[in-house]
Amino acid sequence: MIEFSVVDWSAWAPGLTSKEQWQAWAQAPALPQGDDTPALAEVPAMQRRRIERLGRMAIQAACWCEQPDDAGQVPLVFASRHGDVARSMELLDSLSADHGMSPTAFGLSVHNAVAALYSIARGHRGNYLALAAGRATVETACVEAYGLLADGAAEVRVIVYESQLPPVYAGFADEPDPYYAWCWRLARADRPGTRLSLGWGGAGADSPAGALPHGLDALRFLLAGDPTLTLAADGQQWTWQRHG
């Protein structure tokens, strides 16, 4: 079991752009809907034009959790089950039609591309990584962040972001897939904030799909003040607990 504090958070989804809106949403959650895209005023226009909708959401959430004194050195964990899979499908369609692939489009389709774009745009020179771990992507990201805290980092930012799967993959979806992004600032458990613990162990059948994707359910757990949250996935049970 690991423990840490969430000292701040931010989130963006269509129709949910302020903390007040998200706090109200946590009391009556529903799937975000709409075609909105963040303005992302923190990124220069020339760079912003290269960033697709999913990347804009993730980078917007990350920017909102920045601290003026972090000097661009806070470690970052970017986490997404599927990443920018729509861009990858466009590349595959080009290959299947015997068309050439754009090197730029290919470079922006890899799983750590959003983290790299953020790093370049914001002058971030600290450690960053990108991961995917199925339905337990949030939990895996927090375990990774805890390791960075244990290694001496004062804080770690975890950025979780997802988008709709392309129609060709719709039959494989095991949970709802709205557009959303959120960021947690994590610190050691003795720091002021919302103190959480996360444990894991063997489990049987996977948890059934809920009304929300698990990534949004984890955010709702934080905001709504629930005492526990559990997820069974890939033979592992993850259990969240709130302390204080």
PyRosetta script that sets phi, psi and omega in degrees:
from pyrosetta import init, pose_from_sequence

init()
pose = pose_from_sequence("MIEFSVVDWSAWAPGLTSKEQWQAWAQAPALPQGDDTPALAEVPAMQRRRIERLGRMAIQAACWCEQPDDAGQVPLVFASRHGDVARSMELLDSLSADHGMSPTAFGLSVHNAVAALYSIARGHRGNYLALAAGRATVETACVEAYGLLADGAAEVRVIVYESQLPPVYAGFADEPDPYYAWCWRLARADRPGTRLSLGWGGAGADSPAGALPHGLDALRFLLAGDPTLTLAADGQQWTWQRHG")
pose.set_psi(1, 141.9)
pose.set_omega(1, 177.3)
pose.set_phi(2, -121.9)
pose.set_psi(2, 155.4)
pose.set_omega(2, 177.9)
pose.set_phi(3, -133.2)
pose.set_psi(3, 145.2)
pose.set_omega(3, 176.5)
pose.set_phi(4, -159.9)
pose.set_psi(4, 169.7)
pose.set_omega(4, 177.1)
pose.set_phi(5, -111.5)
pose.set_psi(5, 137.7)
pose.set_omega(5, 169.5)
pose.set_phi(6, -92.9)
pose.set_psi(6, 107.6)
pose.set_omega(6, -173.4)
pose.set_phi(7, -91.9)
pose.set_psi(7, -14.8)
pose.set_omega(7, 176.0)
pose.set_phi(8, -166.6)
pose.set_psi(8, 163.8)
pose.set_omega(8, 179.0)
pose.set_phi(9, -153.3)
pose.set_psi(9, 161.1)
pose.set_omega(9, 171.6)
pose.set_phi(10, -149.4)
pose.set_psi(10, 161.7)
pose.set_omega(10, -179.5)
pose.set_phi(11, -159.3)
pose.set_psi(11, 152.6)
pose.set_omega(11, 176.5)
pose.set_phi(12, -143.3)
pose.set_psi(12, 135.4)
pose.set_omega(12, 171.1)
pose.set_phi(13, -155.6)
pose.set_psi(13, 162.3)
pose.set_omega(13, 178.3)
pose.set_phi(14, -55.2)
pose.set_psi(14, 124.5)
pose.set_omega(14, 179.6)
pose.set_phi(15, 81.4)
pose.set_psi(15, -1.7)
pose.set_omega(15, -178.9)
pose.set_phi(16, -133.1)
pose.set_psi(16, 93.9)
pose.set_omega(16, -171.9)
pose.set_phi(17, -125.3)
pose.set_psi(17, 0.6)
pose.set_omega(17, 178.3)
pose.set_phi(18, -129.7)
pose.set_psi(18, 159.5)
pose.set_omega(18, 178.3)
pose.set_phi(19, -62.6)
pose.set_psi(19, -36.2)
pose.set_omega(19, 179.5)
pose.set_phi(20, -63.0)
pose.set_psi(20, -42.4)
pose.set_omega(20, 178.0)
pose.set_phi(21, -64.3)
pose.set_psi(21, -39.8)
pose.set_omega(21, 179.4)
pose.set_phi(22, -68.9)
pose.set_psi(22, -37.9)
pose.set_omega(22, 177.7)
pose.set_phi(23, -63.3)
pose.set_psi(23, -41.1)
pose.set_omega(23, 176.6)
pose.set_phi(24, -66.4)
pose.set_psi(24, -40.4)
pose.set_omega(24, 178.5)
pose.set_phi(25, -59.8)
pose.set_psi(25, -38.4)
pose.set_omega(25, -177.5)
pose.set_phi(26, -63.2)
pose.set_psi(26, -25.0)
pose.set_omega(26, 178.6)
pose.set_phi(27, -84.3)
pose.set_psi(27, -20.5)
pose.set_omega(27, 178.1)
pose.set_phi(28, -146.3)
pose.set_psi(28, 69.8)
pose.set_omega(28, -170.8)
pose.set_phi(29, -69.1)
pose.set_psi(29, 146.0)
pose.set_omega(29, 174.7)
pose.set_phi(30, -149.5)
pose.set_psi(30, 161.2)
pose.set_omega(30, 179.5)
pose.set_phi(31, -68.6)
pose.set_psi(31, 128.7)
pose.set_omega(31, 175.5)
pose.set_phi(32, -62.3)
pose.set_psi(32, 141.7)
pose.set_omega(32, 179.4)
pose.set_phi(33, -137.9)
pose.set_psi(33, 147.7)
pose.set_omega(33, 177.8)
pose.set_phi(34, 134.5)
pose.set_psi(34, 171.1)
pose.set_omega(34, -177.2)
pose.set_phi(35, -111.7)
pose.set_psi(35, 15.7)
pose.set_omega(35, -178.7)
pose.set_phi(36, -63.3)
pose.set_psi(36, 154.8)
pose.set_omega(36, 175.1)
pose.set_phi(37, -133.7)
pose.set_psi(37, 138.2)
pose.set_omega(37, -179.9)
pose.set_phi(38, -60.5)
pose.set_psi(38, 145.7)
pose.set_omega(38, 177.4)
pose.set_phi(39, -66.6)
pose.set_psi(39, -34.6)
pose.set_omega(39, 178.0)
pose.set_phi(40, 51.8)
pose.set_psi(40, 51.9)
pose.set_omega(40, -178.6)
pose.set_phi(41, -65.3)
pose.set_psi(41, -16.4)
pose.set_omega(41, -179.2)
pose.set_phi(42, -71.3)
pose.set_psi(42, -14.4)
pose.set_omega(42, -176.7)
pose.set_phi(43, -109.0)
pose.set_psi(43, 132.0)
pose.set_omega(43, 178.7)
pose.set_phi(44, -56.2)
pose.set_psi(44, 146.7)
pose.set_omega(44, -174.2)
pose.set_phi(45, -56.5)
pose.set_psi(45, -39.7)
pose.set_omega(45, -178.3)
pose.set_phi(46, -60.5)
pose.set_psi(46, -40.8)
pose.set_omega(46, 178.0)
pose.set_phi(47, -77.6)
pose.set_psi(47, -35.0)
pose.set_omega(47, -177.5)
pose.set_phi(48, -62.0)
pose.set_psi(48, -32.4)
pose.set_omega(48, -178.2)
pose.set_phi(49, -64.2)
pose.set_psi(49, -23.0)
pose.set_omega(49, -179.2)
pose.set_phi(50, -83.6)
pose.set_psi(50, -9.7)
pose.set_omega(50, -171.0)
pose.set_phi(51, -100.1)
pose.set_psi(51, 122.5)
pose.set_omega(51, 177.7)
pose.set_phi(52, -73.0)
pose.set_psi(52, 174.9)
pose.set_omega(52, -174.2)
pose.set_phi(53, -57.0)
pose.set_psi(53, -47.3)
pose.set_omega(53, -178.1)
pose.set_phi(54, -60.9)
pose.set_psi(54, -44.8)
pose.set_omega(54, 178.8)
pose.set_phi(55, -63.2)
pose.set_psi(55, -38.5)
pose.set_omega(55, 178.0)
pose.set_phi(56, -61.7)
pose.set_psi(56, -41.6)
pose.set_omega(56, 179.7)
pose.set_phi(57, -62.4)
pose.set_psi(57, -48.5)
pose.set_omega(57, -178.3)
pose.set_phi(58, -62.1)
pose.set_psi(58, -45.0)
pose.set_omega(58, -177.8)
pose.set_phi(59, -68.9)
pose.set_psi(59, -35.4)
pose.set_omega(59, 176.9)
pose.set_phi(60, -61.8)
pose.set_psi(60, -46.9)
pose.set_omega(60, 179.1)
pose.set_phi(61, -61.4)
pose.set_psi(61, -40.4)
pose.set_omega(61, 179.3)
pose.set_phi(62, -65.1)
pose.set_psi(62, -41.5)
pose.set_omega(62, -179.7)
pose.set_phi(63, -63.5)
pose.set_psi(63, -39.9)
pose.set_omega(63, -177.8)
pose.set_phi(64, -66.3)
pose.set_psi(64, -18.7)
pose.set_omega(64, 178.6)
pose.set_phi(65, -100.7)
pose.set_psi(65, 5.3)
pose.set_omega(65, 177.6)
pose.set_phi(66, -66.0)
pose.set_psi(66, 151.8)
pose.set_omega(66, 174.6)
pose.set_phi(67, -116.4)
pose.set_psi(67, 140.0)
pose.set_omega(67, -174.5)
pose.set_phi(68, -64.2)
pose.set_psi(68, -19.1)
pose.set_omega(68, -176.4)
pose.set_phi(69, -107.4)
pose.set_psi(69, 15.2)
pose.set_omega(69, -177.1)
pose.set_phi(70, -85.2)
pose.set_psi(70, -9.2)
pose.set_omega(70, 175.1)
pose.set_phi(71, 56.1)
pose.set_psi(71, 25.5)
pose.set_omega(71, 178.5)
pose.set_phi(72, 64.7)
pose.set_psi(72, 28.0)
pose.set_omega(72, -174.9)
pose.set_phi(73, -117.5)
pose.set_psi(73, -3.7)
pose.set_omega(73, -178.6)
pose.set_phi(74, -67.5)
pose.set_psi(74, 127.0)
pose.set_omega(74, 178.3)
pose.set_phi(75, -60.1)
pose.set_psi(75, 145.3)
pose.set_omega(75, -177.3)
pose.set_phi(76, -122.8)
pose.set_psi(76, 138.3)
pose.set_omega(76, 172.5)
pose.set_phi(77, -121.5)
pose.set_psi(77, 107.0)
pose.set_omega(77, 175.5)
pose.set_phi(78, -91.0)
pose.set_psi(78, 130.2)
pose.set_omega(78, -173.0)
pose.set_phi(79, -136.3)
pose.set_psi(79, 125.7)
pose.set_omega(79, 179.0)
pose.set_phi(80, -152.2)
pose.set_psi(80, 134.4)
pose.set_omega(80, 179.3)
pose.set_phi(81, -60.5)
pose.set_psi(81, -46.5)
pose.set_omega(81, -170.3)
pose.set_phi(82, -118.8)
pose.set_psi(82, -12.5)
pose.set_omega(82, -178.0)
pose.set_phi(83, 61.1)
pose.set_psi(83, -153.8)
pose.set_omega(83, -178.5)
pose.set_phi(84, -86.7)
pose.set_psi(84, 67.2)
pose.set_omega(84, -174.6)
pose.set_phi(85, -67.7)
pose.set_psi(85, -26.3)
pose.set_omega(85, 178.7)
pose.set_phi(86, -63.6)
pose.set_psi(86, -40.4)
pose.set_omega(86, 177.4)
pose.set_phi(87, -65.1)
pose.set_psi(87, -39.6)
pose.set_omega(87, 177.8)
pose.set_phi(88, -61.8)
pose.set_psi(88, -39.7)
pose.set_omega(88, 178.9)
pose.set_phi(89, -65.4)
pose.set_psi(89, -37.0)
pose.set_omega(89, 177.2)
pose.set_phi(90, -61.6)
pose.set_psi(90, -39.3)
pose.set_omega(90, 178.0)
pose.set_phi(91, -66.4)
pose.set_psi(91, -41.8)
pose.set_omega(91, 178.6)
pose.set_phi(92, -64.8)
pose.set_psi(92, -38.4)
pose.set_omega(92, 177.1)
pose.set_phi(93, -62.8)
pose.set_psi(93, -38.5)
pose.set_omega(93, 178.1)
pose.set_phi(94, -64.2)
pose.set_psi(94, -41.9)
pose.set_omega(94, 178.2)
pose.set_phi(95, -63.3)
pose.set_psi(95, -43.1)
pose.set_omega(95, -177.6)
pose.set_phi(96, -66.0)
pose.set_psi(96, -24.1)
pose.set_omega(96, 178.2)
pose.set_phi(97, -94.7)
pose.set_psi(97, 10.5)
pose.set_omega(97, -179.9)
pose.set_phi(98, 61.5)
pose.set_psi(98, 30.8)
pose.set_omega(98, 174.8)
pose.set_phi(99, -98.6)
pose.set_psi(99, 154.7)
pose.set_omega(99, 178.4)
pose.set_phi(100, -71.4)
pose.set_psi(100, 150.2)
pose.set_omega(100, 177.3)
pose.set_phi(101, -93.3)
pose.set_psi(101, 138.3)
pose.set_omega(101, 175.6)
pose.set_phi(102, -73.3)
pose.set_psi(102, 122.9)
pose.set_omega(102, 176.6)
pose.set_phi(103, -58.2)
pose.set_psi(103, -37.2)
pose.set_omega(103, 178.6)
pose.set_phi(104, -64.9)
pose.set_psi(104, -45.6)
pose.set_omega(104, 179.4)
pose.set_phi(105, -62.5)
pose.set_psi(105, -38.6)
pose.set_omega(105, 178.2)
pose.set_phi(106, -64.2)
pose.set_psi(106, -45.5)
pose.set_omega(106, -179.4)
pose.set_phi(107, -61.0)
pose.set_psi(107, -32.6)
pose.set_omega(107, -179.2)
pose.set_phi(108, -85.9)
pose.set_psi(108, -3.7)
pose.set_omega(108, -178.8)
pose.set_phi(109, -93.2)
pose.set_psi(109, -15.1)
pose.set_omega(109, -177.3)
pose.set_phi(110, -69.8)
pose.set_psi(110, 159.8)
pose.set_omega(110, -167.5)
pose.set_phi(111, -68.1)
pose.set_psi(111, -25.7)
pose.set_omega(111, -179.2)
pose.set_phi(112, -96.8)
pose.set_psi(112, 11.0)
pose.set_omega(112, -176.4)
pose.set_phi(113, -63.5)
pose.set_psi(113, -40.9)
pose.set_omega(113, -178.8)
pose.set_phi(114, -63.6)
pose.set_psi(114, -42.4)
pose.set_omega(114, 177.6)
pose.set_phi(115, -61.4)
pose.set_psi(115, -41.3)
pose.set_omega(115, 179.9)
pose.set_phi(116, -66.0)
pose.set_psi(116, -41.8)
pose.set_omega(116, 178.9)
pose.set_phi(117, -62.4)
pose.set_psi(117, -41.5)
pose.set_omega(117, 177.1)
pose.set_phi(118, -62.4)
pose.set_psi(118, -46.1)
pose.set_omega(118, -177.9)
pose.set_phi(119, -58.9)
pose.set_psi(119, -43.5)
pose.set_omega(119, -179.6)
pose.set_phi(120, -68.0)
pose.set_psi(120, -47.4)
pose.set_omega(120, -174.4)
pose.set_phi(121, -66.1)
pose.set_psi(121, -34.7)
pose.set_omega(121, -173.8)
pose.set_phi(122, -105.6)
pose.set_psi(122, 5.0)
pose.set_omega(122, 179.4)
pose.set_phi(123, 65.5)
pose.set_psi(123, 32.3)
pose.set_omega(123, -178.9)
pose.set_phi(124, -80.3)
pose.set_psi(124, 126.8)
pose.set_omega(124, -177.6)
pose.set_phi(125, -118.2)
pose.set_psi(125, 8.6)
pose.set_omega(125, 178.4)
pose.set_phi(126, -86.6)
pose.set_psi(126, -176.8)
pose.set_omega(126, 179.6)
pose.set_phi(127, -69.1)
pose.set_psi(127, 136.9)
pose.set_omega(127, 169.8)
pose.set_phi(128, -143.5)
pose.set_psi(128, 155.0)
pose.set_omega(128, 177.0)
pose.set_phi(129, -149.8)
pose.set_psi(129, 163.2)
pose.set_omega(129, 178.5)
pose.set_phi(130, -129.8)
pose.set_psi(130, 136.9)
pose.set_omega(130, -178.0)
pose.set_phi(131, -141.1)
pose.set_psi(131, 163.3)
pose.set_omega(131, 174.5)
pose.set_phi(132, -143.4)
pose.set_psi(132, 136.0)
pose.set_omega(132, -177.7)
pose.set_phi(133, -148.5)
pose.set_psi(133, 45.3)
pose.set_omega(133, 176.7)
pose.set_phi(134, 62.0)
pose.set_psi(134, -145.7)
pose.set_omega(134, -177.8)
pose.set_phi(135, -67.2)
pose.set_psi(135, -21.6)
pose.set_omega(135, -179.8)
pose.set_phi(136, -94.0)
pose.set_psi(136, 26.9)
pose.set_omega(136, -178.9)
pose.set_phi(137, -61.3)
pose.set_psi(137, -40.7)
pose.set_omega(137, 179.6)
pose.set_phi(138, -61.6)
pose.set_psi(138, -47.5)
pose.set_omega(138, -178.2)
pose.set_phi(139, -62.8)
pose.set_psi(139, -43.8)
pose.set_omega(139, -179.9)
pose.set_phi(140, -62.9)
pose.set_psi(140, -39.1)
pose.set_omega(140, 178.0)
pose.set_phi(141, -63.5)
pose.set_psi(141, -39.7)
pose.set_omega(141, -179.7)
pose.set_phi(142, -70.9)
pose.set_psi(142, -34.1)
pose.set_omega(142, 174.2)
pose.set_phi(143, -63.5)
pose.set_psi(143, -42.8)
pose.set_omega(143, 177.7)
pose.set_phi(144, -61.8)
pose.set_psi(144, -43.4)
pose.set_omega(144, 179.0)
pose.set_phi(145, -63.5)
pose.set_psi(145, -39.3)
pose.set_omega(145, 178.7)
pose.set_phi(146, -61.9)
pose.set_psi(146, -39.4)
pose.set_omega(146, 177.0)
pose.set_phi(147, -61.0)
pose.set_psi(147, -39.0)
pose.set_omega(147, 177.7)
pose.set_phi(148, -67.6)
pose.set_psi(148, -38.7)
pose.set_omega(148, 175.5)
pose.set_phi(149, -63.3)
pose.set_psi(149, -43.4)
pose.set_omega(149, 179.5)
pose.set_phi(150, -64.7)
pose.set_psi(150, -25.0)
pose.set_omega(150, -179.9)
pose.set_phi(151, -85.5)
pose.set_psi(151, 1.1)
pose.set_omega(151, 173.6)
pose.set_phi(152, 119.4)
pose.set_psi(152, -7.7)
pose.set_omega(152, 179.1)
pose.set_phi(153, -66.9)
pose.set_psi(153, 137.8)
pose.set_omega(153, 178.1)
pose.set_phi(154, -73.7)
pose.set_psi(154, -34.3)
pose.set_omega(154, 177.9)
pose.set_phi(155, -146.8)
pose.set_psi(155, 159.3)
pose.set_omega(155, 172.0)
pose.set_phi(156, -138.4)
pose.set_psi(156, 137.5)
pose.set_omega(156, 174.0)
pose.set_phi(157, -101.5)
pose.set_psi(157, 129.5)
pose.set_omega(157, 176.1)
pose.set_phi(158, -107.8)
pose.set_psi(158, 123.6)
pose.set_omega(158, -179.7)
pose.set_phi(159, -116.5)
pose.set_psi(159, 117.9)
pose.set_omega(159, -179.4)
pose.set_phi(160, -111.7)
pose.set_psi(160, 132.1)
pose.set_omega(160, -175.7)
pose.set_phi(161, -150.7)
pose.set_psi(161, 142.7)
pose.set_omega(161, -178.1)
pose.set_phi(162, -146.8)
pose.set_psi(162, 161.1)
pose.set_omega(162, 177.1)
pose.set_phi(163, -142.3)
pose.set_psi(163, 173.6)
pose.set_omega(163, 178.6)
pose.set_phi(164, -69.6)
pose.set_psi(164, 142.9)
pose.set_omega(164, 175.7)
pose.set_phi(165, -74.5)
pose.set_psi(165, 145.8)
pose.set_omega(165, 173.7)
pose.set_phi(166, -60.6)
pose.set_psi(166, 154.1)
pose.set_omega(166, -177.2)
pose.set_phi(167, -53.4)
pose.set_psi(167, -33.1)
pose.set_omega(167, -177.7)
pose.set_phi(168, -63.5)
pose.set_psi(168, -23.9)
pose.set_omega(168, 179.8)
pose.set_phi(169, -101.7)
pose.set_psi(169, 0.2)
pose.set_omega(169, -173.0)
pose.set_phi(170, -57.0)
pose.set_psi(170, -34.3)
pose.set_omega(170, -178.5)
pose.set_phi(171, -68.5)
pose.set_psi(171, -14.1)
pose.set_omega(171, -179.3)
pose.set_phi(172, -97.7)
pose.set_psi(172, -4.4)
pose.set_omega(172, -177.1)
pose.set_phi(173, -65.0)
pose.set_psi(173, 132.6)
pose.set_omega(173, 178.6)
pose.set_phi(174, -114.2)
pose.set_psi(174, 10.1)
pose.set_omega(174, 175.1)
pose.set_phi(175, -164.2)
pose.set_psi(175, 164.3)
pose.set_omega(175, 176.9)
pose.set_phi(176, -58.9)
pose.set_psi(176, 155.0)
pose.set_omega(176, -174.7)
pose.set_phi(177, -136.6)
pose.set_psi(177, 63.2)
pose.set_omega(177, 175.3)
pose.set_phi(178, -76.7)
pose.set_psi(178, 167.7)
pose.set_omega(178, 172.2)
pose.set_phi(179, -78.8)
pose.set_psi(179, 132.9)
pose.set_omega(179, 173.4)
pose.set_phi(180, -167.8)
pose.set_psi(180, 162.9)
pose.set_omega(180, 173.7)
pose.set_phi(181, -153.1)
pose.set_psi(181, 144.2)
pose.set_omega(181, 173.1)
pose.set_phi(182, -146.8)
pose.set_psi(182, 162.6)
pose.set_omega(182, -179.3)
pose.set_phi(183, -136.8)
pose.set_psi(183, 135.0)
pose.set_omega(183, 173.1)
pose.set_phi(184, -115.7)
pose.set_psi(184, 136.0)
pose.set_omega(184, 168.8)
pose.set_phi(185, -93.8)
pose.set_psi(185, 113.4)
pose.set_omega(185, -177.2)
pose.set_phi(186, -103.6)
pose.set_psi(186, 142.1)
pose.set_omega(186, 176.3)
pose.set_phi(187, -140.2)
pose.set_psi(187, 173.6)
pose.set_omega(187, 179.1)
pose.set_phi(188, -62.1)
pose.set_psi(188, 157.3)
pose.set_omega(188, -171.0)
pose.set_phi(189, -63.3)
pose.set_psi(189, -20.4)
pose.set_omega(189, -179.5)
pose.set_phi(190, -84.4)
pose.set_psi(190, -0.4)
pose.set_omega(190, 176.5)
pose.set_phi(191, -83.8)
pose.set_psi(191, 147.2)
pose.set_omega(191, 175.2)
pose.set_phi(192, -59.7)
pose.set_psi(192, 141.3)
pose.set_omega(192, -179.3)
pose.set_phi(193, 151.7)
pose.set_psi(193, -166.7)
pose.set_omega(193, 175.5)
pose.set_phi(194, -87.5)
pose.set_psi(194, 110.6)
pose.set_omega(194, -175.8)
pose.set_phi(195, -85.4)
pose.set_psi(195, 124.8)
pose.set_omega(195, -179.1)
pose.set_phi(196, -123.2)
pose.set_psi(196, 150.8)
pose.set_omega(196, 169.0)
pose.set_phi(197, -121.7)
pose.set_psi(197, 151.5)
pose.set_omega(197, -179.0)
pose.set_phi(198, -135.1)
pose.set_psi(198, 120.5)
pose.set_omega(198, 178.0)
pose.set_phi(199, -122.0)
pose.set_psi(199, 164.6)
pose.set_omega(199, -178.8)
pose.set_phi(200, -151.7)
pose.set_psi(200, 158.8)
pose.set_omega(200, 179.2)
pose.set_phi(201, -174.7)
pose.set_psi(201, 178.6)
pose.set_omega(201, -178.4)
pose.set_phi(202, -63.4)
pose.set_psi(202, 149.0)
pose.set_omega(202, -179.2)
pose.set_phi(203, -144.8)
pose.set_psi(203, 166.6)
pose.set_omega(203, 177.7)
pose.set_phi(204, -91.1)
pose.set_psi(204, -118.7)
pose.set_omega(204, -176.8)
pose.set_phi(205, -67.0)
pose.set_psi(205, 149.0)
pose.set_omega(205, 178.1)
pose.set_phi(206, -65.4)
pose.set_psi(206, 150.6)
pose.set_omega(206, 175.5)
pose.set_phi(207, -62.4)
pose.set_psi(207, 138.9)
pose.set_omega(207, 177.2)
pose.set_phi(208, -66.6)
pose.set_psi(208, 156.3)
pose.set_omega(208, 177.4)
pose.set_phi(209, -63.6)
pose.set_psi(209, 138.8)
pose.set_omega(209, 178.4)
pose.set_phi(210, -102.0)
pose.set_psi(210, -171.7)
pose.set_omega(210, 179.4)
pose.set_phi(211, -71.3)
pose.set_psi(211, -22.0)
pose.set_omega(211, 178.5)
pose.set_phi(212, -117.0)
pose.set_psi(212, 152.2)
pose.set_omega(212, 167.6)
pose.set_phi(213, -64.5)
pose.set_psi(213, 154.0)
pose.set_omega(213, -174.3)
pose.set_phi(214, -61.2)
pose.set_psi(214, -34.6)
pose.set_omega(214, 179.1)
pose.set_phi(215, -59.9)
pose.set_psi(215, -38.9)
pose.set_omega(215, 176.7)
pose.set_phi(216, -76.6)
pose.set_psi(216, -31.7)
pose.set_omega(216, 176.9)
pose.set_phi(217, -63.7)
pose.set_psi(217, -37.1)
pose.set_omega(217, 177.3)
pose.set_phi(218, -64.9)
pose.set_psi(218, -40.3)
pose.set_omega(218, 176.8)
pose.set_phi(219, -65.7)
pose.set_psi(219, -42.9)
pose.set_omega(219, 178.4)
pose.set_phi(220, -60.7)
pose.set_psi(220, -39.5)
pose.set_omega(220, 176.9)
pose.set_phi(221, -56.8)
pose.set_psi(221, -45.1)
pose.set_omega(221, 179.5)
pose.set_phi(222, -63.6)
pose.set_psi(222, -46.3)
pose.set_omega(222, -171.7)
pose.set_phi(223, -78.4)
pose.set_psi(223, -33.3)
pose.set_omega(223, -174.1)
pose.set_phi(224, -82.5)
pose.set_psi(224, -15.7)
pose.set_omega(224, 179.1)
pose.set_phi(225, 82.6)
pose.set_psi(225, 19.1)
pose.set_omega(225, 178.5)
pose.set_phi(226, -63.5)
pose.set_psi(226, 148.0)
pose.set_omega(226, -178.1)
pose.set_phi(227, -75.6)
pose.set_psi(227, -32.1)
pose.set_omega(227, -177.2)
pose.set_phi(228, -143.5)
pose.set_psi(228, 160.6)
pose.set_omega(228, 172.6)
pose.set_phi(229, -150.2)
pose.set_psi(229, 133.6)
pose.set_omega(229, 179.9)
pose.set_phi(230, -126.0)
pose.set_psi(230, 151.5)
pose.set_omega(230, 175.4)
pose.set_phi(231, -145.1)
pose.set_psi(231, 128.2)
pose.set_omega(231, 170.7)
pose.set_phi(232, -108.9)
pose.set_psi(232, 123.2)
pose.set_omega(232, -177.8)
pose.set_phi(233, -153.6)
pose.set_psi(233, 134.1)
pose.set_omega(233, 175.4)
pose.set_phi(234, 54.9)
pose.set_psi(234, 41.4)
pose.set_omega(234, 175.5)
pose.set_phi(235, 77.5)
pose.set_psi(235, 12.4)
pose.set_omega(235, -178.0)
pose.set_phi(236, -129.0)
pose.set_psi(236, 138.0)
pose.set_omega(236, 173.0)
pose.set_phi(237, -107.6)
pose.set_psi(237, 129.0)
pose.set_omega(237, 179.0)
pose.set_phi(238, -109.4)
pose.set_psi(238, 134.1)
pose.set_omega(238, -178.7)
pose.set_phi(239, -130.0)
pose.set_psi(239, 121.0)
pose.set_omega(239, 175.0)
pose.set_phi(240, -96.1)
pose.set_psi(240, 143.1)
pose.set_omega(240, 172.6)
pose.set_phi(241, -137.2)
pose.set_psi(241, 142.3)
pose.set_omega(241, 176.9)
pose.set_phi(242, -98.4)
pose.set_psi(242, 139.7)
pose.set_omega(242, -179.7)
pose.set_phi(243, -123.5)
pose.set_psi(243, 119.2)
pose.set_omega(243, 177.8)
pose.set_phi(244, 78.1)
pose.dump_pdb("model.pdb")
